[in-house]
């Protein structure tokens, strides 16, 4: 979907949100595709050629009794994203841009600062599924800097990140113990 939208509009979109979690973990079923990139009537027209129709804030493609739903929440990545998007091969000669596992983790931790069980569970699910691909040292540094410079949710980032990582490590240890494996692979990415 990301590659098709990028091709149709002539500009690169980056997959974020639940569908990006699915790319990094294979363990999440997104209800829509969140793409970050250019917004506006020209984008709607370009996607309209593919059969998408505007339905409120979403662009929807209905075919064969199913719907593909696009959400274009913003034209730029959030301010704590620092990595270039990952390039994922979707077909021979075709790639799609996906938010890196580290930036996606930062996004999920930022959402989890709201204190709800749902957002915390989503952050832990990503942390468990992509633990080895997440650069935890970079996240700790970014969250510390953001907490010193910001307020509100940013002030809660270091503690929330620590909680998410601790829960993920515990879940991975339990999973490895259940499989009879050593609890390796929990060190931060170099």
N, C-alpha and C positions, 0 to 999 in steps of 0.2 A: 504494500500500500504506500509506504513512504517513498519508494523508488518511483512508483507510478505518478504520485502527486508531484514529485520533484521534476519528472520528465514533462508532465502536462503543463506545468507552470514555467518551466525553464529556469528554475532556481532551486537550490537545495533546501529541503525541509529536514528537521531532526525529529526523530521519534522520541517521545518522552512519556512519562506516566506509566500506567499499568501495562501497556503493550511493550514498553521498553523493559519493564521488570520481567515480562515473559521471555524476551530475547535473552536476558542475562541469566535467568534461572530455569526457564521451561516449566515453572510451577505456578503460573498465575493465568487466569482467564480474563483478559480485558473485555470490557463491554463496548469500548470504542478505541479509536486510534487518536492519540493526542500528538499533534505535530506542531512544531514551532518553526515559523518562517513568515514570509510576507503575508499580509492580510489585505482585504479590500475587494472591491467589485471586480477587478481584473482577475483575481484568483477565483472568485465565484464563477465567472464566465468560463475560465479555462477548465475548471472542474465540472461545470455544467455540460461541456462537450463530452465528458466521460459518462454523463448521466447522473451526476450528483445534483441534488436540489437543496436549497437552504431551508432548514426547519429550525427556526429560532436561532440559537447560537451554533447549531450543528449543520454539517453538510452530510446528506444521507443519500446513499445509493441503494435503491430497492431493486432486487432481481431474484427471480426464482423463489419467492416467498421469504427471502432473507434480506436483512439490511446490514450494510456496512456504514458505520457512523464515524465521521471525522469531527474532531474538536480541534480548532485552531486557537488555543488560548492566548497566544502572544506572538509577537514578531521577533522577539529576542529571548535567549535563554536567561534564566534567573541570575541575579548578580553574584551568587556564590559558585556558579559553574565556572570551572577554570580549565578543564581539559578539552582538547579537540574531540568532536564526536568520534565514536568508533565507526569503522566502515565494515558493514556486514554484507557478505556476498549472498544475494538472493537468487541469482541465476547466473549462468555463464556471461561474464562481461557486464553484469548489473549489480551495483552495490547500493546500499541504503545507509544513511547516517543515523546512528542511534546514540543517545546520551550515554556517556561512559558510565561504567559501574560505579566509579567513585563519585561522579557528579550526581548520579541518580540516588546514591545513598545519602548524599548531602540533602537532596530534595526531600527524601522520605524522612530523614531525621528532622529537618525543619518542620515538616508537617506534623511530626510526632510531638513537637513541643506543645501542641494544644492539649496534651494530657489524656486524650481519649484512647481507649483500648484498641480501637480499630486502626488508627494511624500508627500506633506503636507496633501492633501485630504486622502491619504491612512493612514497616521498616525492618523488623526482625526477620520476616520472610525473605526479604532481599538480602539481608546480611548473611543469613544461613546459605542461601542459594548461590551467592556470588562472593563468598568470604575471601577466597584466595585472589580474586581479581580486583578487590577494593584496596585502594592505597589508604590504609588507616592512619598513617602518619600525616599524610596530606590533609585528611579530614580533621584530625585533631588540631592541626595548625590553622586551617581555615576557620574552624568553629571557634577557636580561641580568639583569633583576630576579629571575627565578626562580633563575638560577645563583648569585646573591649570597645568596639567602635559603634555598636548598635544598642538598641534596647528591645524590650518586648521579647518576641520569640528568639531573636538573636542572642539575648542574654542567657537563654536556656539551652543553647546548642551544646556546649561542652558536657553538661550533665546528662542531657538526652542522648548524645552520642555514646557516652560511657555506658549508660543503661542498655541501649540497643546492642552494643558490642558485647557486653557481659551476658545478656540473654542469648545472643547468637552463639557465643562460645560454649555456654552451658548446653544449648540444644545440639551443637555439633559434637560435644563430648558424649552426650547421651546417645546420639545416633551412632557414633563410632563404637561405643561400648555395646550397643545392641547388635551391631554387626560383628563384634569381636575384633575390631580393629584398634590400633593405637590411636590416640588422640593427637595425631600430627596434622600439619597443614593449617594450624591456627595462628602461625606467626604472621605479622604484617607483611604486605607486599614490599619488596625492596625497591 
